[in-house]
Amino acid sequence: MTFDTIIRGGTVATASDTFSCDVGIKTGKIAALGADLGEAAEIVDATGMLVLPGGIDSHVHISQPSGPGIVMADDFASATRSAAFGGNTMVLPFAMQQKGESLREVVKDYHKKADGQCYVDVSFHLIIADASERVLGQELPALVNDGYTSFKVFMTYEGLALSDMEMLNVMTVARETGALVMVHAENYDAIRFLTDRLERAGKTETKYHGTSRPIAVEREATHRAISLAEIIDVPIMIVHVSNRQAMEEIARARRRGLKIYGETCPQYLVLTEKDMDGLNMEGAKYVCSPPPRDKESQVACWEGLQQGIFSLFSSDHCPFRYDDPQGKLNPKGRTSFRWVPNGIPGVETRLPILFSEGVGKGRISLNEFVALTATNHAKTYGLYPKKGTIAVGTDADIAIWDPNRKETISQSLMHGNTDYTPYEGIEVTGWPVSTMVRGKFVVRDGKLVGKLGGGDYVSREKSKLAVP
């Protein structure tokens, strides 16, 4: 066989194995693994490098409605470009419904934003904000059958928070259709109560964002979401868990035999609540929900990754410009933390942070890194084995890493549309240098070589993890 490309001399790692071999690629697929593979139109020298499955970031927000006067920083072109430079070959953003909207029309509009605008592959989760009879009885089941096999529900935010009854109805549809439910678990009424009290006391600085969303708010909602899922007997994914108490709710449920999955994010490993205490609104750069916690919570989240309580490590990339009247420093945002857009950029820094802090410092193995950043995402969301691993027959979605390269994270290195990174100044060892989607380089030796539109939309199967 003559290959289109052979990646030669690297160390290949999957979620289960690490081995030295060459990778033969033909027509966008991995066609062979081994030594002395023969001829190829192109030989890529990966001596001294790691050859890993491209990262799959299954929790990103792109071109999403964000409230009056607020504009999300990244469109599909900038977000997927940034993802590629971060060693990712696929992202899963959200098609977000708002009250009164047809879910089917929301999906059509979201495709219009993405079509021809992606450097890496994409697939869409759905956000259910209006759990009407039409949506639950007609649109949602049809969309699941069309390959939109996961959807997210919120327990907080104006216009998004669902009641317990609505949550139960959505979970019932998930059980009947085989879809997987993702839950943002924070108690909306408690947050409103605390926010009102803080503002009446004149405590409006960004550091009070964390005070308005304490651990108890997340723990209670996590427990309630699990209880509702138990009533319906449906698996759920609790996303962006930030602390030990919420994590322990997941662990307890799993010991009882429930299928409850967990995800955490970089901000809960390397940021703390003190980052929101910056002068002159600098703290707005770190406002996200749930907020960063304390050092003990960081330790807990590492334990969750090590113990398998968290099977996914995602960025929750939700980018707003900082010094922008349509971003963090919008006119109302300058008056109170209540109005600062929730979310931080992170799709480009997710993998280097986990590699350096996890693999580099001995907290997790290289194989666990691959599982947490690629393989488990593919398995969770109906993409495996087409995506998420290096094996004969899979898509040739590959990231080539220099495991010894040292970098200091800086906005000057980023490739998205934000004007800051919350991880400024963090020193990392290990860096993705080239990214290949379906056998074609998007980033090569640190330079963008892929064409806009090279990324495809990928329809997904129903997840085996969603079976009751």
C-alpha positions as CSV (number, residue, x, y, z in Angstrom):
1,M,0.0,0.0,0.0
2,T,1.2,3.5,-0.8
3,F,0.0,6.0,1.8
4,D,-0.8,9.6,1.5
5,T,1.2,10.4,4.7
6,I,3.4,8.5,7.1
7,I,4.1,10.0,10.5
8,R,7.4,8.4,11.4
9,G,9.5,8.0,14.5
10,G,7.0,9.2,17.1
11,T,5.7,7.7,20.3
12,V,2.0,6.9,19.9
13,A,-0.3,7.0,22.9
14,T,-3.9,6.0,23.3
15,A,-6.1,5.8,26.4
16,S,-4.8,2.3,27.0
17,D,-1.3,1.9,25.4
18,T,1.9,3.8,24.7
19,F,4.1,2.4,21.9
20,S,6.7,3.4,19.3
21,C,5.4,3.0,15.8
22,D,4.8,4.8,12.5
23,V,1.3,5.9,11.5
24,G,0.2,5.4,7.9
25,I,-2.7,7.6,6.6
26,K,-4.7,7.2,3.5
27,T,-7.9,9.1,2.3
28,G,-8.3,10.7,5.7
29,K,-8.2,7.5,7.8
30,I,-5.5,5.7,9.7
31,A,-4.7,2.8,7.5
32,A,-1.7,1.1,9.2
33,L,0.3,1.2,12.4
34,G,3.8,-0.4,12.5
35,A,7.4,-0.2,11.3
36,D,8.7,0.0,7.8
37,L,5.3,1.0,6.3
38,G,6.8,1.7,2.9
39,E,6.1,4.6,0.6
40,A,4.0,7.7,1.1
41,A,3.5,10.9,-0.8
42,E,4.7,12.7,2.4
43,I,6.8,11.6,5.3
44,V,6.4,13.5,8.6
45,D,9.3,13.2,11.0
46,A,8.0,13.0,14.6
47,T,11.2,11.9,16.2
48,G,11.2,12.8,19.9
49,M,7.5,13.8,19.7
50,L,4.2,12.3,21.0
51,V,1.6,11.3,18.5
52,L,-1.8,11.6,20.2
53,P,-5.4,11.5,19.2
54,G,-6.6,15.1,18.6
55,G,-8.3,16.6,21.5
56,I,-12.1,16.7,21.6
57,D,-13.4,19.6,23.6
58,S,-17.0,18.6,24.3
59,H,-18.0,21.8,26.2
60,V,-17.5,25.0,24.3
61,H,-19.7,28.0,23.6
62,I,-19.4,29.7,20.2
63,S,-21.5,32.5,18.6
64,Q,-24.1,32.1,21.3
65,P,-26.7,34.7,22.2
66,S,-25.6,36.4,25.4
67,G,-28.1,39.0,26.4
68,P,-28.9,42.6,25.4
69,G,-25.8,44.5,24.2
70,I,-23.4,41.5,24.9
71,V,-21.6,39.8,22.1
72,M,-19.6,36.6,22.4
73,A,-16.0,37.1,21.2
74,D,-15.5,34.0,19.1
75,D,-17.3,33.0,15.9
76,F,-16.8,29.5,14.4
77,A,-13.7,30.6,12.4
78,S,-11.8,32.1,15.4
79,A,-12.9,29.5,17.9
80,T,-12.0,26.5,15.7
81,R,-8.7,28.1,14.7
82,S,-7.9,28.6,18.4
83,A,-8.9,25.0,19.1
84,A,-6.6,23.7,16.4
85,F,-3.6,25.5,17.8
86,G,-4.5,24.0,21.2
87,G,-4.2,20.4,19.8
88,N,-7.9,19.9,19.3
89,T,-9.4,18.3,16.2
90,M,-13.1,18.6,17.2
91,V,-15.3,20.8,19.4
92,L,-18.9,20.4,20.5
93,P,-20.6,23.8,21.0
94,F,-24.3,24.4,21.9
95,A,-27.2,25.4,19.7
96,M,-29.1,27.5,22.3
97,Q,-32.8,27.8,22.3
98,Q,-34.4,30.8,23.9
99,K,-38.0,31.1,25.2
100,G,-40.6,30.8,22.5
101,E,-38.2,29.6,19.8
102,S,-38.5,26.5,17.7
103,L,-35.7,24.1,18.5
104,R,-35.5,23.0,14.9
105,E,-35.1,26.6,13.7
106,V,-32.5,27.2,16.3
107,V,-30.5,24.3,14.9
108,K,-30.9,25.5,11.3
109,D,-29.7,29.0,12.3
110,Y,-26.7,27.6,14.1
111,H,-25.7,25.5,11.1
112,K,-25.8,28.7,9.0
113,K,-23.2,30.2,11.5
114,A,-20.9,27.2,11.3
115,D,-21.2,26.0,7.7
116,G,-17.9,26.7,5.8
117,Q,-16.5,28.5,8.8
118,C,-14.6,25.7,10.7
119,Y,-11.0,24.7,10.8
120,V,-11.7,21.5,12.9
121,D,-14.7,19.2,13.0
122,V,-17.8,20.2,15.0
123,S,-21.0,18.7,16.3
124,F,-23.8,20.4,18.3
125,H,-25.4,19.8,21.6
126,L,-28.8,21.4,22.2
127,I,-29.8,23.7,25.0
128,I,-33.4,23.4,26.1
129,A,-34.7,26.6,27.5
130,D,-38.4,26.2,26.5
131,A,-39.6,22.7,27.5
132,S,-43.0,23.1,25.7
133,E,-45.2,20.2,24.6
134,R,-44.2,20.8,21.0
135,V,-40.5,20.8,21.8
136,L,-40.6,17.7,24.0
137,G,-43.2,15.8,22.0
138,Q,-42.1,16.5,18.4
139,E,-39.0,18.5,17.8
140,L,-36.6,17.0,20.4
141,P,-37.3,13.3,19.6
142,A,-36.9,14.1,15.9
143,L,-33.6,15.9,16.4
144,V,-32.2,13.1,18.5
145,N,-33.0,10.7,15.6
146,D,-31.2,13.2,13.3
147,G,-27.9,12.8,15.3
148,Y,-28.3,15.6,17.9
149,T,-28.0,13.0,20.7
150,S,-27.2,15.2,23.7
151,F,-28.8,18.3,25.3
152,K,-28.1,20.6,28.2
153,V,-30.4,22.0,30.8
154,F,-29.7,24.8,33.2
155,M,-30.8,25.1,36.8
156,T,-29.8,28.8,36.9
157,Y,-29.7,32.0,34.7
158,E,-32.6,34.2,33.8
159,G,-34.6,32.8,30.9
160,L,-32.7,29.5,31.0
161,A,-33.4,27.9,34.3
162,L,-35.9,25.0,34.2
163,S,-38.2,24.1,37.0
164,D,-38.0,20.6,38.5
165,M,-41.1,19.6,36.6
166,E,-39.5,20.8,33.4
167,M,-36.3,18.9,34.2
168,L,-38.3,15.8,34.8
169,N,-40.1,16.2,31.5
170,V,-36.8,16.7,29.6
171,M,-35.2,13.7,31.3
172,T,-38.2,11.6,30.3
173,V,-37.7,12.4,26.7
174,A,-34.0,11.6,27.1
175,R,-34.8,8.2,28.5
176,E,-37.3,7.5,25.7
177,T,-35.0,8.6,22.9
178,G,-31.6,7.4,24.2
179,A,-30.1,10.9,24.5
180,L,-27.7,12.1,27.2
181,V,-28.6,15.0,29.4
182,M,-26.0,17.5,30.5
183,V,-26.8,19.6,33.6
184,H,-25.5,23.0,34.8
185,A,-26.2,22.5,38.5
186,E,-26.5,25.7,40.5
187,N,-29.6,26.8,42.5
188,Y,-31.1,29.9,40.7
189,D,-33.2,31.1,43.6
190,A,-30.4,30.9,46.1
191,I,-28.1,32.9,43.7
192,R,-30.8,35.6,43.2
193,F,-31.3,35.8,47.0
194,L,-27.6,36.2,47.7
195,T,-27.0,38.6,44.8
196,D,-29.8,40.9,46.0
197,R,-28.4,40.9,49.6
198,L,-24.9,41.7,48.4
199,E,-26.1,44.5,46.2
200,R,-28.2,46.1,49.0
201,A,-25.0,46.0,51.1
202,G,-23.1,47.8,48.4
203,K,-20.9,44.7,47.7
204,T,-20.9,44.9,44.0
205,E,-17.2,44.3,43.1
206,T,-16.3,41.3,40.9
207,K,-15.0,39.3,43.9
208,Y,-18.5,39.0,45.2
209,H,-19.5,36.9,42.2
210,G,-18.0,34.0,44.0
211,T,-19.8,35.0,47.2
212,S,-23.1,34.9,45.4
213,R,-22.5,31.4,44.2
214,P,-21.1,29.5,47.1
215,I,-20.3,25.8,47.1
216,A,-23.6,25.0,48.8
217,V,-25.5,26.4,45.8
218,E,-23.7,23.9,43.5
219,R,-23.9,21.0,45.9
220,E,-27.6,21.4,46.4
221,A,-28.4,21.6,42.7
222,T,-26.1,18.6,42.0
223,H,-28.0,16.5,44.6
224,R,-31.3,17.6,43.2
225,A,-30.4,16.9,39.6
226,I,-29.2,13.4,40.6
227,S,-32.4,12.8,42.6
228,L,-34.6,13.8,39.6
229,A,-32.5,11.6,37.3
230,E,-33.0,8.7,39.8
231,I,-36.7,9.2,39.7
232,I,-36.7,8.8,35.9
233,D,-33.9,6.3,35.8
234,V,-31.8,8.2,33.3
235,P,-28.1,8.8,33.1
236,I,-26.9,12.4,33.3
237,M,-23.6,14.3,33.0
238,I,-23.0,17.0,35.7
239,V,-20.8,19.5,33.9
240,H,-18.1,21.9,35.2
241,V,-17.9,20.6,38.7
242,S,-15.8,22.9,40.9
243,N,-15.5,21.4,44.4
244,R,-15.4,18.4,46.6
245,Q,-18.9,18.6,48.0
246,A,-20.6,18.5,44.5
247,M,-18.1,15.8,43.5
248,E,-19.0,13.7,46.5
249,E,-22.7,13.8,45.5
250,I,-21.7,12.2,42.2
251,A,-19.5,9.6,43.9
252,R,-22.3,8.7,46.3
253,A,-24.8,8.3,43.5
254,R,-22.4,6.0,41.6
255,R,-21.9,3.9,44.7
256,R,-25.7,3.4,44.7
257,G,-25.4,2.1,41.2
258,L,-26.7,5.3,39.4
259,K,-25.2,6.3,36.0
260,I,-24.1,9.8,36.9
261,Y,-21.1,11.2,35.1
262,G,-18.9,14.2,35.9
263,E,-16.8,16.8,34.1
264,T,-14.4,19.4,35.4
265,C,-12.4,22.2,33.8
266,P,-8.9,23.9,33.9
267,Q,-10.3,26.9,35.9
268,Y,-11.0,24.6,38.8
269,L,-7.4,23.3,38.8
270,V,-5.3,26.4,38.5
271,L,-7.5,29.5,39.3
272,T,-9.0,30.5,42.7
273,E,-11.6,32.9,44.0
274,K,-8.7,35.3,44.8
275,D,-8.3,35.9,41.0
276,M,-11.7,37.7,41.0
277,D,-10.3,40.2,43.5
278,G,-8.4,42.3,41.0
279,L,-8.3,46.1,41.0
280,N,-10.1,48.2,38.5
281,M,-12.4,45.4,37.3
282,E,-9.5,43.1,36.5
283,G,-11.4,40.5,38.4
284,A,-14.0,40.4,35.7
285,K,-11.5,38.4,33.6
286,Y,-12.1,35.4,35.9
287,V,-15.9,35.6,36.3
288,C,-17.4,32.3,35.3
289,S,-20.0,29.9,36.7
290,P,-19.5,28.0,38.9
291,P,-16.7,30.3,40.0
292,P,-13.2,29.3,40.8
293,R,-13.0,28.1,44.5
294,D,-10.0,27.6,46.8
295,K,-6.9,25.5,47.0
296,E,-8.7,22.7,48.7
297,S,-11.2,22.5,45.9
298,Q,-8.3,22.3,43.4
299,V,-7.0,19.3,45.3
300,A,-10.5,17.7,45.2
301,C,-10.9,18.2,41.5
302,W,-7.5,16.5,40.9
303,E,-8.7,13.6,43.0
304,G,-11.9,13.5,40.9
305,L,-9.8,13.1,37.8
306,Q,-7.5,10.5,39.3
307,Q,-10.3,8.5,40.7
308,G,-12.5,8.5,37.6
309,I,-15.3,10.5,39.2
310,F,-14.7,13.0,36.4
311,S,-14.5,11.2,33.1
312,L,-14.3,14.4,31.0
313,F,-11.9,17.4,31.1
314,S,-13.4,20.2,29.1
315,S,-12.7,23.9,28.8
316,D,-16.2,25.4,29.1
317,H,-14.8,27.9,26.6
318,C,-17.2,30.9,26.8
319,P,-15.3,33.9,25.4
320,F,-16.0,37.6,26.0
321,R,-13.6,40.4,25.3
322,Y,-12.5,42.2,28.5
323,D,-12.0,45.8,27.5
324,D,-15.1,46.1,25.4
325,P,-18.5,47.7,25.9
326,Q,-20.0,44.5,24.5
327,G,-18.0,42.3,26.7
328,K,-16.9,42.1,30.3
329,L,-16.6,45.9,30.8
330,N,-20.1,46.7,29.4
331,P,-21.7,49.7,31.0
332,K,-23.9,47.7,33.4
333,G,-21.0,45.3,34.1
334,R,-19.0,48.2,35.5
335,T,-21.8,48.7,38.1
336,S,-22.1,45.2,39.6
337,F,-20.8,41.7,39.3
338,R,-24.4,40.7,38.5
339,W,-24.0,42.1,34.9
340,V,-20.5,40.9,34.1
341,P,-20.9,38.2,31.3
342,N,-20.2,34.8,32.8
343,G,-17.5,32.9,31.0
344,I,-13.8,32.7,30.2
345,P,-11.8,31.6,27.1
346,G,-10.0,28.3,27.3
347,V,-10.2,26.1,24.3
348,E,-6.6,26.7,23.3
349,T,-5.1,26.3,26.8
350,R,-7.1,23.3,28.1
351,L,-4.6,20.6,26.8
352,P,-1.3,22.3,27.7
353,I,-2.5,23.0,31.2
354,L,-3.6,19.4,31.9
355,F,-0.6,17.9,30.2
356,S,1.8,20.1,32.2
357,E,0.1,20.0,35.6
358,G,-1.2,16.4,35.2
359,V,1.3,14.3,33.2
360,G,4.3,16.5,33.8
361,K,3.8,16.6,37.5
362,G,2.9,12.9,37.9
363,R,-0.7,13.5,38.8
364,I,-2.1,11.5,35.9
365,S,-0.5,9.2,33.3
366,L,-0.2,10.0,29.6
367,N,-2.9,7.4,28.8
368,E,-5.2,9.0,31.3
369,F,-4.5,12.4,29.7
370,V,-5.6,10.9,26.3
371,A,-8.8,9.4,27.9
372,L,-9.7,12.6,29.7
373,T,-9.2,14.9,26.7
374,A,-10.2,12.8,23.7
375,T,-11.3,9.2,24.1
376,N,-13.9,9.6,26.8
377,H,-15.4,12.5,25.0
378,A,-15.9,10.4,21.9
379,K,-17.4,7.5,23.9
380,T,-19.6,9.8,26.0
381,Y,-21.1,11.6,23.0
382,G,-21.6,8.9,20.3
383,L,-18.4,9.5,18.3
384,Y,-16.3,6.4,19.2
385,P,-14.5,4.7,17.5
386,K,-14.6,7.1,14.5
387,K,-13.1,9.7,16.7
388,G,-11.0,9.9,19.9
389,T,-8.3,7.2,19.4
390,I,-5.5,6.1,17.1
391,A,-6.3,2.8,15.5
392,V,-6.7,1.4,12.0
393,G,-9.9,2.6,10.5
394,T,-10.4,5.7,12.6
395,D,-10.3,9.2,11.3
396,A,-6.8,10.5,11.2
397,D,-7.4,13.2,13.8
398,I,-3.9,13.6,15.3
399,A,-2.0,16.1,17.4
400,I,1.8,16.0,17.5
401,W,3.2,17.2,20.8
402,D,6.6,18.3,21.9
403,P,6.6,16.9,25.5
404,N,9.6,19.0,26.5
405,R,8.7,22.4,25.1
406,K,8.4,25.0,27.7
407,E,6.0,28.0,27.2
408,T,4.6,30.7,29.4
409,I,0.9,31.1,28.5
410,S,0.3,34.6,27.2
411,Q,-2.4,36.3,25.2
412,S,0.3,37.0,22.5
413,L,0.3,33.2,21.9
414,M,-3.4,32.8,21.5
415,H,-5.4,32.6,18.2
416,G,-9.0,33.5,19.2
417,N,-10.8,36.8,19.3
418,T,-10.6,37.6,23.0
419,D,-8.2,40.3,24.2
420,Y,-6.9,38.3,27.2
421,T,-6.4,34.8,28.6
422,P,-7.2,34.1,32.3
423,Y,-4.2,31.8,32.4
424,E,-1.7,34.6,31.6
425,G,1.7,33.8,33.1
426,I,1.2,30.1,33.8
427,E,4.3,28.2,32.9
428,V,3.8,24.9,31.1
429,T,5.9,22.0,29.8
430,G,4.5,20.2,26.8
431,W,3.0,21.9,23.8
432,P,1.0,20.8,20.7
433,V,3.1,21.8,17.6
434,S,1.0,20.3,14.8
435,T,-2.7,19.3,14.4
436,M,-4.1,17.1,11.7
437,V,-7.9,16.7,10.9
438,R,-8.8,13.7,8.8
439,G,-5.3,13.4,7.5
440,K,-4.8,17.0,6.6
441,F,-2.7,19.5,8.6
442,V,-4.5,22.4,10.0
443,V,-1.6,23.6,12.1
444,R,1.9,22.5,11.2
445,D,5.0,23.4,13.2
446,G,3.1,26.2,14.9
447,K,1.7,27.8,11.7
448,L,-1.9,27.8,10.3
449,V,-1.9,25.8,7.1
450,G,-5.4,24.5,6.9
451,K,-8.2,26.1,5.0
452,L,-11.3,27.7,6.5
453,G,-14.1,25.3,5.9
454,G,-11.8,22.3,6.2
455,G,-13.7,21.2,9.3
456,D,-16.9,19.2,8.9
457,Y,-20.1,18.9,10.8
458,V,-20.4,15.4,12.3
459,S,-23.7,13.7,13.1
460,R,-23.5,11.5,16.2
461,E,-24.8,8.1,17.3
462,K,-26.7,7.7,20.5
463,S,-24.3,7.3,23.4
464,K,-23.9,3.8,25.0
465,L,-23.4,5.7,28.2
466,A,-27.0,7.1,28.0
467,V,-28.6,3.6,28.3
468,P,-30.6,3.5,31.6
